[in-house]
Amino acid sequence: MRKIFESSDSMRVGHYQSMLESDGIQTFVKNLNQSSLMGEIPFAEVFPELWIVNDSDHEQALRLLDSYKHSASGNAADWICPKCGEEVPKELSQCWSCGSAQLPAE
Ligand SMILES: [Zn+2]
């Protein structure tokens, strides 16, 4: 077993876990519940940790996390529709509300 990721953001740990699991990698999360107590244990901060069960999956898991981080940073953030002003998830290239296309980045 190997730890592959840790973060104070338990949502992100959960997201990475489901991403790895959907690629057939067995994982488990440590310390998920303690994170809500962090404010009460100032000298022993415990972050949620994402572990993989099989060491042989380690490289594949790292690649998956890497490619995810790259795609996330390369396509920075949600965008605002120029026509109706709605916030559109970065995964969409058209506004979910009015169908306007995203303007090319300047
Ligand atoms: Zn729109």
Boltz pocket constraint, residues with backbone or C-beta under 6 A from the ligand:
constraints:
  - pocket:
      binder: B
      contacts: [[A, 81], [A, 82], [A, 83], [A, 84], [A, 85], [A, 86], [A, 95], [A, 96], [A, 97], [A, 98], [A, 99], [A, 100]]
      max_distance: 6.0
